[in-house]
C-alpha cells in the first residue's frame, strides 16, 4: 500500500569475476583415468596475494591463475597447457599416440609458443573458426551450459539461505565461488 518503494541494489556485490576453463576428451581410456578432468580458474586480481589467500577445493583437479581483467591471456593459457597436457613420452611415441586439440580462435589460444608447446607434447592443434563452436567445441556444447545451470542453482540456494541470517547481503566471497 505504500505510494512508492525505493529499491536499492548493489549488483556488482553479488558477482565475483571468475573465468573457468574446462576440457573434454574423446578417449574412454583418458576419460576413465583416476585423475579428474582439469578445471582452471582465472580470478580478477591486481596481484598474486588474492589468489594465494584462497584454498582450492580438494575434490577437484583445479588450478588457479589471476589477471587484472579476470580473463585468460596467452601467458595464462600456456601455463594451463603446461599444467594439464600429457607430455610426449616413449610410451606414447611407440604406438604413435598423437592427439587432436581443438581450440576456438581466441587471441589467448593463438601464437607460435602455443603451437610449439602443443606439438612438443604430441598434440595436433586445430583451430575452429566463427560459427563452428556450437558444433565443434564439446565443452561449449555439452559441458558449459549444464555447468552454468548447476552453478546458478547452487548459487541461488546459497543466496536464499544467506537471507535468513543476513537479510540484504547478496555478496559472495571468492572462496565461496571457488568452493561452489
PyMOL commands that place a pseudoatom at each C-alpha (Angstrom):
pseudoatom trace, name=CA, resn=UNK, resi=1, chain=A, elem=C, hetatm=0, pos=[0.000, 0.000, 0.000]
pseudoatom trace, name=CA, resn=UNK, resi=2, chain=A, elem=C, hetatm=0, pos=[2.969, 2.379, 0.021]
pseudoatom trace, name=CA, resn=UNK, resi=3, chain=A, elem=C, hetatm=0, pos=[2.809, 5.076, -2.688]
pseudoatom trace, name=CA, resn=UNK, resi=4, chain=A, elem=C, hetatm=0, pos=[6.424, 4.364, -3.675]
pseudoatom trace, name=CA, resn=UNK, resi=5, chain=A, elem=C, hetatm=0, pos=[9.132, 1.970, -2.627]
pseudoatom trace, name=CA, resn=UNK, resi=6, chain=A, elem=C, hetatm=0, pos=[12.838, 2.696, -3.008]
pseudoatom trace, name=CA, resn=UNK, resi=7, chain=A, elem=C, hetatm=0, pos=[14.744, -0.315, -4.215]
pseudoatom trace, name=CA, resn=UNK, resi=8, chain=A, elem=C, hetatm=0, pos=[18.464, -0.203, -3.768]
pseudoatom trace, name=CA, resn=UNK, resi=9, chain=A, elem=C, hetatm=0, pos=[20.688, -2.854, -5.235]
pseudoatom trace, name=CA, resn=UNK, resi=10, chain=A, elem=C, hetatm=0, pos=[24.378, -3.415, -5.435]
pseudoatom trace, name=CA, resn=UNK, resi=11, chain=A, elem=C, hetatm=0, pos=[24.514, -5.835, -8.348]
pseudoatom trace, name=CA, resn=UNK, resi=12, chain=A, elem=C, hetatm=0, pos=[28.300, -5.894, -8.516]
pseudoatom trace, name=CA, resn=UNK, resi=13, chain=A, elem=C, hetatm=0, pos=[28.451, -7.070, -4.885]
pseudoatom trace, name=CA, resn=UNK, resi=14, chain=A, elem=C, hetatm=0, pos=[26.690, -10.262, -5.927]
pseudoatom trace, name=CA, resn=UNK, resi=15, chain=A, elem=C, hetatm=0, pos=[29.281, -11.128, -8.558]
pseudoatom trace, name=CA, resn=UNK, resi=16, chain=A, elem=C, hetatm=0, pos=[32.836, -12.368, -8.388]
pseudoatom trace, name=CA, resn=UNK, resi=17, chain=A, elem=C, hetatm=0, pos=[34.695, -12.391, -11.713]
pseudoatom trace, name=CA, resn=UNK, resi=18, chain=A, elem=C, hetatm=0, pos=[35.960, -15.931, -12.329]
pseudoatom trace, name=CA, resn=UNK, resi=19, chain=A, elem=C, hetatm=0, pos=[36.747, -17.305, -15.772]
pseudoatom trace, name=CA, resn=UNK, resi=20, chain=A, elem=C, hetatm=0, pos=[36.568, -21.099, -15.897]
pseudoatom trace, name=CA, resn=UNK, resi=21, chain=A, elem=C, hetatm=0, pos=[38.398, -23.235, -18.437]
pseudoatom trace, name=CA, resn=UNK, resi=22, chain=A, elem=C, hetatm=0, pos=[37.307, -26.843, -18.952]
pseudoatom trace, name=CA, resn=UNK, resi=23, chain=A, elem=C, hetatm=0, pos=[38.233, -29.654, -21.299]
pseudoatom trace, name=CA, resn=UNK, resi=24, chain=A, elem=C, hetatm=0, pos=[36.745, -32.815, -22.713]
pseudoatom trace, name=CA, resn=UNK, resi=25, chain=A, elem=C, hetatm=0, pos=[38.431, -35.942, -24.034]
pseudoatom trace, name=CA, resn=UNK, resi=26, chain=A, elem=C, hetatm=0, pos=[37.057, -38.301, -26.688]
pseudoatom trace, name=CA, resn=UNK, resi=27, chain=A, elem=C, hetatm=0, pos=[39.009, -41.309, -25.450]
pseudoatom trace, name=CA, resn=UNK, resi=28, chain=A, elem=C, hetatm=0, pos=[37.383, -43.726, -22.993]
pseudoatom trace, name=CA, resn=UNK, resi=29, chain=A, elem=C, hetatm=0, pos=[40.861, -44.566, -21.700]
pseudoatom trace, name=CA, resn=UNK, resi=30, chain=A, elem=C, hetatm=0, pos=[41.644, -40.920, -20.924]
pseudoatom trace, name=CA, resn=UNK, resi=31, chain=A, elem=C, hetatm=0, pos=[38.151, -40.176, -19.596]
pseudoatom trace, name=CA, resn=UNK, resi=32, chain=A, elem=C, hetatm=0, pos=[38.212, -43.028, -17.087]
pseudoatom trace, name=CA, resn=UNK, resi=33, chain=A, elem=C, hetatm=0, pos=[41.603, -42.402, -15.523]
pseudoatom trace, name=CA, resn=UNK, resi=34, chain=A, elem=C, hetatm=0, pos=[41.708, -41.717, -11.796]
pseudoatom trace, name=CA, resn=UNK, resi=35, chain=A, elem=C, hetatm=0, pos=[42.886, -38.165, -12.462]
pseudoatom trace, name=CA, resn=UNK, resi=36, chain=A, elem=C, hetatm=0, pos=[39.854, -35.870, -12.599]
pseudoatom trace, name=CA, resn=UNK, resi=37, chain=A, elem=C, hetatm=0, pos=[39.431, -33.644, -15.687]
pseudoatom trace, name=CA, resn=UNK, resi=38, chain=A, elem=C, hetatm=0, pos=[41.223, -30.339, -15.220]
pseudoatom trace, name=CA, resn=UNK, resi=39, chain=A, elem=C, hetatm=0, pos=[39.390, -27.151, -14.391]
pseudoatom trace, name=CA, resn=UNK, resi=40, chain=A, elem=C, hetatm=0, pos=[41.295, -23.896, -14.455]
pseudoatom trace, name=CA, resn=UNK, resi=41, chain=A, elem=C, hetatm=0, pos=[40.003, -20.734, -12.847]
pseudoatom trace, name=CA, resn=UNK, resi=42, chain=A, elem=C, hetatm=0, pos=[41.270, -17.232, -13.510]
pseudoatom trace, name=CA, resn=UNK, resi=43, chain=A, elem=C, hetatm=0, pos=[40.260, -14.589, -10.986]
pseudoatom trace, name=CA, resn=UNK, resi=44, chain=A, elem=C, hetatm=0, pos=[40.274, -10.826, -11.189]
pseudoatom trace, name=CA, resn=UNK, resi=45, chain=A, elem=C, hetatm=0, pos=[43.154, -9.543, -9.065]
pseudoatom trace, name=CA, resn=UNK, resi=46, chain=A, elem=C, hetatm=0, pos=[45.892, -6.930, -9.107]
pseudoatom trace, name=CA, resn=UNK, resi=47, chain=A, elem=C, hetatm=0, pos=[48.477, -9.249, -7.536]
pseudoatom trace, name=CA, resn=UNK, resi=48, chain=A, elem=C, hetatm=0, pos=[49.085, -12.892, -6.622]
pseudoatom trace, name=CA, resn=UNK, resi=49, chain=A, elem=C, hetatm=0, pos=[48.168, -12.162, -2.985]
pseudoatom trace, name=CA, resn=UNK, resi=50, chain=A, elem=C, hetatm=0, pos=[44.448, -12.512, -3.673]
pseudoatom trace, name=CA, resn=UNK, resi=51, chain=A, elem=C, hetatm=0, pos=[44.928, -15.910, -5.317]
pseudoatom trace, name=CA, resn=UNK, resi=52, chain=A, elem=C, hetatm=0, pos=[47.181, -17.099, -2.501]
pseudoatom trace, name=CA, resn=UNK, resi=53, chain=A, elem=C, hetatm=0, pos=[44.511, -16.204, 0.063]
pseudoatom trace, name=CA, resn=UNK, resi=54, chain=A, elem=C, hetatm=0, pos=[42.055, -18.848, -1.167]
pseudoatom trace, name=CA, resn=UNK, resi=55, chain=A, elem=C, hetatm=0, pos=[42.140, -22.602, -0.816]
pseudoatom trace, name=CA, resn=UNK, resi=56, chain=A, elem=C, hetatm=0, pos=[41.271, -24.668, -3.868]
pseudoatom trace, name=CA, resn=UNK, resi=57, chain=A, elem=C, hetatm=0, pos=[38.584, -27.309, -3.319]
pseudoatom trace, name=CA, resn=UNK, resi=58, chain=A, elem=C, hetatm=0, pos=[40.203, -30.675, -2.595]
pseudoatom trace, name=CA, resn=UNK, resi=59, chain=A, elem=C, hetatm=0, pos=[37.550, -32.612, -4.541]
pseudoatom trace, name=CA, resn=UNK, resi=60, chain=A, elem=C, hetatm=0, pos=[38.555, -31.054, -7.875]
pseudoatom trace, name=CA, resn=UNK, resi=61, chain=A, elem=C, hetatm=0, pos=[41.556, -31.039, -10.147]
pseudoatom trace, name=CA, resn=UNK, resi=62, chain=A, elem=C, hetatm=0, pos=[41.745, -27.254, -10.283]
pseudoatom trace, name=CA, resn=UNK, resi=63, chain=A, elem=C, hetatm=0, pos=[44.451, -24.723, -10.957]
pseudoatom trace, name=CA, resn=UNK, resi=64, chain=A, elem=C, hetatm=0, pos=[44.138, -21.026, -10.205]
pseudoatom trace, name=CA, resn=UNK, resi=65, chain=A, elem=C, hetatm=0, pos=[45.523, -18.033, -12.091]
pseudoatom trace, name=CA, resn=UNK, resi=66, chain=A, elem=C, hetatm=0, pos=[44.917, -14.326, -11.737]
pseudoatom trace, name=CA, resn=UNK, resi=67, chain=A, elem=C, hetatm=0, pos=[44.820, -11.361, -14.089]
pseudoatom trace, name=CA, resn=UNK, resi=68, chain=A, elem=C, hetatm=0, pos=[43.803, -7.726, -13.776]
pseudoatom trace, name=CA, resn=UNK, resi=69, chain=A, elem=C, hetatm=0, pos=[40.903, -8.369, -16.178]
pseudoatom trace, name=CA, resn=UNK, resi=70, chain=A, elem=C, hetatm=0, pos=[39.880, -11.719, -14.706]
pseudoatom trace, name=CA, resn=UNK, resi=71, chain=A, elem=C, hetatm=0, pos=[40.245, -13.297, -18.147]
pseudoatom trace, name=CA, resn=UNK, resi=72, chain=A, elem=C, hetatm=0, pos=[42.889, -15.558, -19.581]
pseudoatom trace, name=CA, resn=UNK, resi=73, chain=A, elem=C, hetatm=0, pos=[45.633, -14.231, -21.798]
pseudoatom trace, name=CA, resn=UNK, resi=74, chain=A, elem=C, hetatm=0, pos=[48.211, -16.156, -23.816]
pseudoatom trace, name=CA, resn=UNK, resi=75, chain=A, elem=C, hetatm=0, pos=[50.609, -16.466, -20.850]
pseudoatom trace, name=CA, resn=UNK, resi=76, chain=A, elem=C, hetatm=0, pos=[47.878, -17.961, -18.634]
pseudoatom trace, name=CA, resn=UNK, resi=77, chain=A, elem=C, hetatm=0, pos=[46.673, -20.283, -21.372]
pseudoatom trace, name=CA, resn=UNK, resi=78, chain=A, elem=C, hetatm=0, pos=[50.197, -21.581, -21.985]
pseudoatom trace, name=CA, resn=UNK, resi=79, chain=A, elem=C, hetatm=0, pos=[50.559, -22.170, -18.229]
pseudoatom trace, name=CA, resn=UNK, resi=80, chain=A, elem=C, hetatm=0, pos=[47.279, -24.132, -18.329]
pseudoatom trace, name=CA, resn=UNK, resi=81, chain=A, elem=C, hetatm=0, pos=[48.575, -26.281, -21.187]
pseudoatom trace, name=CA, resn=UNK, resi=82, chain=A, elem=C, hetatm=0, pos=[51.862, -26.896, -19.354]
pseudoatom trace, name=CA, resn=UNK, resi=83, chain=A, elem=C, hetatm=0, pos=[49.934, -27.947, -16.285]
pseudoatom trace, name=CA, resn=UNK, resi=84, chain=A, elem=C, hetatm=0, pos=[47.441, -30.274, -17.959]
pseudoatom trace, name=CA, resn=UNK, resi=85, chain=A, elem=C, hetatm=0, pos=[48.625, -31.595, -21.330]
pseudoatom trace, name=CA, resn=UNK, resi=86, chain=A, elem=C, hetatm=0, pos=[50.113, -35.041, -21.071]
pseudoatom trace, name=CA, resn=UNK, resi=87, chain=A, elem=C, hetatm=0, pos=[53.752, -34.854, -22.113]
pseudoatom trace, name=CA, resn=UNK, resi=88, chain=A, elem=C, hetatm=0, pos=[55.158, -36.758, -25.067]
pseudoatom trace, name=CA, resn=UNK, resi=89, chain=A, elem=C, hetatm=0, pos=[56.890, -39.900, -23.822]
pseudoatom trace, name=CA, resn=UNK, resi=90, chain=A, elem=C, hetatm=0, pos=[58.440, -43.051, -25.258]
pseudoatom trace, name=CA, resn=UNK, resi=91, chain=A, elem=C, hetatm=0, pos=[55.281, -44.884, -24.147]
pseudoatom trace, name=CA, resn=UNK, resi=92, chain=A, elem=C, hetatm=0, pos=[53.136, -42.568, -26.281]
pseudoatom trace, name=CA, resn=UNK, resi=93, chain=A, elem=C, hetatm=0, pos=[55.671, -42.497, -29.125]
pseudoatom trace, name=CA, resn=UNK, resi=94, chain=A, elem=C, hetatm=0, pos=[55.681, -46.294, -29.599]
pseudoatom trace, name=CA, resn=UNK, resi=95, chain=A, elem=C, hetatm=0, pos=[52.008, -46.519, -30.717]
pseudoatom trace, name=CA, resn=UNK, resi=96, chain=A, elem=C, hetatm=0, pos=[52.231, -43.018, -32.284]
pseudoatom trace, name=CA, resn=UNK, resi=97, chain=A, elem=C, hetatm=0, pos=[49.711, -41.702, -29.752]
pseudoatom trace, name=CA, resn=UNK, resi=98, chain=A, elem=C, hetatm=0, pos=[49.213, -38.259, -31.239]
pseudoatom trace, name=CA, resn=UNK, resi=99, chain=A, elem=C, hetatm=0, pos=[46.147, -36.371, -30.051]
pseudoatom trace, name=CA, resn=UNK, resi=100, chain=A, elem=C, hetatm=0, pos=[43.974, -33.656, -31.562]
pseudoatom trace, name=CA, resn=UNK, resi=101, chain=A, elem=C, hetatm=0, pos=[43.440, -30.460, -29.594]
pseudoatom trace, name=CA, resn=UNK, resi=102, chain=A, elem=C, hetatm=0, pos=[40.527, -28.347, -30.828]
pseudoatom trace, name=CA, resn=UNK, resi=103, chain=A, elem=C, hetatm=0, pos=[40.537, -24.686, -29.825]
pseudoatom trace, name=CA, resn=UNK, resi=104, chain=A, elem=C, hetatm=0, pos=[38.375, -21.801, -30.878]
pseudoatom trace, name=CA, resn=UNK, resi=105, chain=A, elem=C, hetatm=0, pos=[40.020, -18.792, -32.428]
pseudoatom trace, name=CA, resn=UNK, resi=106, chain=A, elem=C, hetatm=0, pos=[40.675, -16.601, -29.418]
pseudoatom trace, name=CA, resn=UNK, resi=107, chain=A, elem=C, hetatm=0, pos=[43.756, -14.411, -29.062]
pseudoatom trace, name=CA, resn=UNK, resi=108, chain=A, elem=C, hetatm=0, pos=[44.924, -16.319, -25.990]
pseudoatom trace, name=CA, resn=UNK, resi=109, chain=A, elem=C, hetatm=0, pos=[44.818, -19.636, -27.908]
pseudoatom trace, name=CA, resn=UNK, resi=110, chain=A, elem=C, hetatm=0, pos=[46.979, -18.445, -30.787]
pseudoatom trace, name=CA, resn=UNK, resi=111, chain=A, elem=C, hetatm=0, pos=[50.673, -17.860, -31.231]
pseudoatom trace, name=CA, resn=UNK, resi=112, chain=A, elem=C, hetatm=0, pos=[53.840, -19.765, -32.049]
pseudoatom trace, name=CA, resn=UNK, resi=113, chain=A, elem=C, hetatm=0, pos=[54.550, -20.598, -28.390]
pseudoatom trace, name=CA, resn=UNK, resi=114, chain=A, elem=C, hetatm=0, pos=[51.142, -22.299, -28.073]
pseudoatom trace, name=CA, resn=UNK, resi=115, chain=A, elem=C, hetatm=0, pos=[51.566, -24.234, -31.319]
pseudoatom trace, name=CA, resn=UNK, resi=116, chain=A, elem=C, hetatm=0, pos=[55.140, -25.277, -30.470]
pseudoatom trace, name=CA, resn=UNK, resi=117, chain=A, elem=C, hetatm=0, pos=[54.272, -26.488, -26.984]
pseudoatom trace, name=CA, resn=UNK, resi=118, chain=A, elem=C, hetatm=0, pos=[51.271, -28.489, -28.194]
pseudoatom trace, name=CA, resn=UNK, resi=119, chain=A, elem=C, hetatm=0, pos=[53.371, -30.197, -30.869]
pseudoatom trace, name=CA, resn=UNK, resi=120, chain=A, elem=C, hetatm=0, pos=[56.161, -30.963, -28.359]
pseudoatom trace, name=CA, resn=UNK, resi=121, chain=A, elem=C, hetatm=0, pos=[53.525, -32.803, -26.285]
pseudoatom trace, name=CA, resn=UNK, resi=122, chain=A, elem=C, hetatm=0, pos=[52.222, -34.734, -29.308]
pseudoatom trace, name=CA, resn=UNK, resi=123, chain=A, elem=C, hetatm=0, pos=[49.061, -32.676, -29.805]
pseudoatom trace, name=CA, resn=UNK, resi=124, chain=A, elem=C, hetatm=0, pos=[47.961, -31.624, -33.262]
pseudoatom trace, name=CA, resn=UNK, resi=125, chain=A, elem=C, hetatm=0, pos=[46.435, -28.191, -32.802]
pseudoatom trace, name=CA, resn=UNK, resi=126, chain=A, elem=C, hetatm=0, pos=[43.282, -27.497, -34.817]
pseudoatom trace, name=CA, resn=UNK, resi=127, chain=A, elem=C, hetatm=0, pos=[41.507, -24.153, -34.711]
pseudoatom trace, name=CA, resn=UNK, resi=128, chain=A, elem=C, hetatm=0, pos=[37.843, -23.835, -35.484]
pseudoatom trace, name=CA, resn=UNK, resi=129, chain=A, elem=C, hetatm=0, pos=[36.518, -20.515, -36.572]
pseudoatom trace, name=CA, resn=UNK, resi=130, chain=A, elem=C, hetatm=0, pos=[33.436, -18.364, -36.004]
pseudoatom trace, name=CA, resn=UNK, resi=131, chain=A, elem=C, hetatm=0, pos=[30.115, -20.131, -36.281]
pseudoatom trace, name=CA, resn=UNK, resi=132, chain=A, elem=C, hetatm=0, pos=[31.568, -23.589, -35.685]
pseudoatom trace, name=CA, resn=UNK, resi=133, chain=A, elem=C, hetatm=0, pos=[31.869, -23.515, -31.892]
pseudoatom trace, name=CA, resn=UNK, resi=134, chain=A, elem=C, hetatm=0, pos=[28.330, -24.809, -31.444]
pseudoatom trace, name=CA, resn=UNK, resi=135, chain=A, elem=C, hetatm=0, pos=[29.119, -27.990, -33.366]
pseudoatom trace, name=CA, resn=UNK, resi=136, chain=A, elem=C, hetatm=0, pos=[32.861, -28.457, -32.869]
pseudoatom trace, name=CA, resn=UNK, resi=137, chain=A, elem=C, hetatm=0, pos=[33.674, -27.482, -29.311]
pseudoatom trace, name=CA, resn=UNK, resi=138, chain=A, elem=C, hetatm=0, pos=[32.353, -30.134, -26.909]
pseudoatom trace, name=CA, resn=UNK, resi=139, chain=A, elem=C, hetatm=0, pos=[32.982, -28.066, -23.749]
pseudoatom trace, name=CA, resn=UNK, resi=140, chain=A, elem=C, hetatm=0, pos=[30.846, -25.239, -25.150]
pseudoatom trace, name=CA, resn=UNK, resi=141, chain=A, elem=C, hetatm=0, pos=[28.078, -27.522, -26.402]
pseudoatom trace, name=CA, resn=UNK, resi=142, chain=A, elem=C, hetatm=0, pos=[27.960, -30.228, -23.733]
pseudoatom trace, name=CA, resn=UNK, resi=143, chain=A, elem=C, hetatm=0, pos=[29.761, -29.023, -20.603]
pseudoatom trace, name=CA, resn=UNK, resi=144, chain=A, elem=C, hetatm=0, pos=[29.378, -25.285, -20.114]
pseudoatom trace, name=CA, resn=UNK, resi=145, chain=A, elem=C, hetatm=0, pos=[25.583, -24.976, -20.311]
pseudoatom trace, name=CA, resn=UNK, resi=146, chain=A, elem=C, hetatm=0, pos=[24.874, -27.730, -17.739]
pseudoatom trace, name=CA, resn=UNK, resi=147, chain=A, elem=C, hetatm=0, pos=[27.831, -26.479, -15.659]
pseudoatom trace, name=CA, resn=UNK, resi=148, chain=A, elem=C, hetatm=0, pos=[26.429, -22.925, -15.663]
pseudoatom trace, name=CA, resn=UNK, resi=149, chain=A, elem=C, hetatm=0, pos=[22.897, -24.104, -14.886]
pseudoatom trace, name=CA, resn=UNK, resi=150, chain=A, elem=C, hetatm=0, pos=[24.099, -26.226, -11.965]
pseudoatom trace, name=CA, resn=UNK, resi=151, chain=A, elem=C, hetatm=0, pos=[26.306, -23.424, -10.637]
pseudoatom trace, name=CA, resn=UNK, resi=152, chain=A, elem=C, hetatm=0, pos=[23.436, -20.907, -10.796]
pseudoatom trace, name=CA, resn=UNK, resi=153, chain=A, elem=C, hetatm=0, pos=[21.180, -23.343, -8.947]
pseudoatom trace, name=CA, resn=UNK, resi=154, chain=A, elem=C, hetatm=0, pos=[23.754, -23.838, -6.183]
pseudoatom trace, name=CA, resn=UNK, resi=155, chain=A, elem=C, hetatm=0, pos=[24.459, -20.103, -6.014]
pseudoatom trace, name=CA, resn=UNK, resi=156, chain=A, elem=C, hetatm=0, pos=[20.749, -19.222, -5.765]
pseudoatom trace, name=CA, resn=UNK, resi=157, chain=A, elem=C, hetatm=0, pos=[20.269, -21.703, -2.916]
pseudoatom trace, name=CA, resn=UNK, resi=158, chain=A, elem=C, hetatm=0, pos=[23.183, -20.078, -1.070]
pseudoatom trace, name=CA, resn=UNK, resi=159, chain=A, elem=C, hetatm=0, pos=[21.787, -16.575, -1.697]
pseudoatom trace, name=CA, resn=UNK, resi=160, chain=A, elem=C, hetatm=0, pos=[18.409, -17.669, -0.328]
pseudoatom trace, name=CA, resn=UNK, resi=161, chain=A, elem=C, hetatm=0, pos=[19.947, -19.313, 2.740]
pseudoatom trace, name=CA, resn=UNK, resi=162, chain=A, elem=C, hetatm=0, pos=[22.045, -16.213, 3.468]
pseudoatom trace, name=CA, resn=UNK, resi=163, chain=A, elem=C, hetatm=0, pos=[18.895, -14.061, 3.502]
pseudoatom trace, name=CA, resn=UNK, resi=164, chain=A, elem=C, hetatm=0, pos=[17.717, -15.933, 6.607]
pseudoatom trace, name=CA, resn=UNK, resi=165, chain=A, elem=C, hetatm=0, pos=[20.733, -14.792, 8.611]
pseudoatom trace, name=CA, resn=UNK, resi=166, chain=A, elem=C, hetatm=0, pos=[21.867, -11.633, 6.777]
pseudoatom trace, name=CA, resn=UNK, resi=167, chain=A, elem=C, hetatm=0, pos=[18.901, -10.000, 5.010]
pseudoatom trace, name=CA, resn=UNK, resi=168, chain=A, elem=C, hetatm=0, pos=[20.005, -7.818, 2.123]
pseudoatom trace, name=CA, resn=UNK, resi=169, chain=A, elem=C, hetatm=0, pos=[23.501, -9.296, 1.888]
pseudoatom trace, name=CA, resn=UNK, resi=170, chain=A, elem=C, hetatm=0, pos=[23.930, -10.567, -1.664]
pseudoatom trace, name=CA, resn=UNK, resi=171, chain=A, elem=C, hetatm=0, pos=[27.713, -10.662, -1.715]
pseudoatom trace, name=CA, resn=UNK, resi=172, chain=A, elem=C, hetatm=0, pos=[29.785, -13.735, -2.432]
pseudoatom trace, name=CA, resn=UNK, resi=173, chain=A, elem=C, hetatm=0, pos=[33.382, -14.210, -1.396]
pseudoatom trace, name=CA, resn=UNK, resi=174, chain=A, elem=C, hetatm=0, pos=[35.926, -15.571, -3.828]
pseudoatom trace, name=CA, resn=UNK, resi=175, chain=A, elem=C, hetatm=0, pos=[36.327, -18.615, -1.564]
pseudoatom trace, name=CA, resn=UNK, resi=176, chain=A, elem=C, hetatm=0, pos=[32.580, -19.305, -1.723]
pseudoatom trace, name=CA, resn=UNK, resi=177, chain=A, elem=C, hetatm=0, pos=[32.567, -19.069, -5.508]
pseudoatom trace, name=CA, resn=UNK, resi=178, chain=A, elem=C, hetatm=0, pos=[35.513, -21.453, -5.892]
pseudoatom trace, name=CA, resn=UNK, resi=179, chain=A, elem=C, hetatm=0, pos=[34.045, -23.890, -3.340]
pseudoatom trace, name=CA, resn=UNK, resi=180, chain=A, elem=C, hetatm=0, pos=[30.763, -23.984, -5.254]
for i in range(1, 180): cmd.bond("trace and resi %d" % i, "trace and resi %d" % (i + 1))
show_as sticks, trace
zoom trace
